[in-house]
Amino acid sequence: MYQLAEQKINEGLSLFPRLLLALCSTVFGLVMILVEPPTDKAPLFYSFSGLCFLVSLACVTRGRIRQFVGSLIGTALAALTLGYLGYEVLRGPVVSGSRSEPSVVTSILCFLAFGLPGARYVWKAWFGLSRSRSVDSGRDRR
């Protein structure tokens, strides 16, 4: 059962969900550019819009290009969540009064939810450089 689930996951999304996700992430990226404030927070808005555009690109490409873009996204997620975890371990409270407030526990959950899957994808796809670690299905490889 596990092997069948792994095989289905590695096949990826079909065309319609990929196009819908690409459209939504493109719109989010454009909105982040349009609403960026004229403050020191603007680079964060541009960074998030760049991540949205990378998701869009990963949705409309195939094969090694998709693996490369997906690996960039996975690397960014792993690095950001590790940075968040490190920052909270050094300076944040262990537990906060609310789930929405930063804390060590929240950063651990964030790393488990986003950082580890991102790092796992990078490990499997290997930036599209290795045929033996391919995560796309055989029909998708070019």
N, C-alpha and C positions, 0 to 999 in steps of 0.2 A: 504494500500500500504506500509506504514512504517513497519508494522508487518511482511509482506512478505519479505521485504528487510532485516530486522533484522534476520529473519530465514535463508535466503540464506547466509548472511554474517557469521552467526554462524556455518554453515555447513563446512566452511573452503574450502581449495583448494582441487582439485582432485589429484589423484596419480601423473600424469605426471608433472604438475606444481610444486608440492612439491619436486619431485625428481630433476627437473631442478634447482630449487632454492637451494636445498641441494648441488648439484654439484657445482654451481657457488659460493656459500658462502664458501664451502670447499676450492675451488681454491683460492678465495680471501684471506682466512685465511692463506693458505700455502705461497702465494706470500708475504703477510705482514711479515711472519717469515723470508723468504729468503732475503728480501730487507731491513730488519731492520738495521739502521746505528749503528756503534759502538760509540754512544754518549749517553747523558742523555735522549734522546727521545726514546730509545729502549723500555722502559716499555709501552709507548703509542702504539707502533706497536704490542707488545704482547697482550695488552688489546683489541685492535681492532680485532686481529686474534682470540682471545678467544670469542668475541662477534659473529664473523662469524661462529665459530665452534658451538656455542650455537644455532644459527639460523639453521645450518645443522641438529643438533640433534633434534630440534623441528620439522623439516620437516619429519624426518624418524621415529619418535615415534608416539604413539597414546595415547589417554585417559589421565589419570592423570599425566603420565610422561610428555606428551606434554604440559599440563597445567602448570606443575611445571617449566619446562624449559622456556616456554613462559612468565611465571610470573617473572622469573629471568631476561629475556630480557626486559620486560616492566619496571621492577624496575630500571634496569640500565639506560634505556632511560629517565625515569622520573627524576632520581637522577642527571644524567649528565646535562640534559637540565635545571633543577632547579639551579644547581651549576653555569652553564653558565649564566643564567639570573641574579642570585645574584651577580656574579662577575661583570657583565656589569653594573648593577644598581649602585654598589659601586664605580667602577673605570673607566668604559667606557664612551664614548660619547653617547649622546641620539640618534643622527642620524649621520651616517658616510657619506662620499662622494660617497661610492660605496656600492652596495648590498652585495658584498663579504667581506667587511670589518666588523669586530665585532662592534656592537653597541647595545644599549638597545632595539631598535626596532627589529633588527635582532634576538636577543636572545628571545624576546617575540614570534616572528614568529616561531622560532625553537621549543620553548616549546609548542606552539599550534599545530605544525605539528607532533612532535615526542613524547614529554613528556606527554601530555594529553591522546593521544591514548594508550600509554604504561601504564599509571596509570589506565585508564579505563579497560584495559585487566586484569591487576592485580586484580582490584576490582571484575570483573566478574568471573575470574578463581580461585581466592583465593588460588593460589599455588596448585591447585588440591585437596584441603583438604575438600571442601564442595560439596556435590552432588547438592544442590539447586542452586548453582551459576555456574553450568557447562556451558561452552561456546562451547564445542564440540557437535556434533550431537549425537543422541542416538545410531546410528550404530557404532560410533567411541569409545564409552565409554567401558572400560573394568574393 
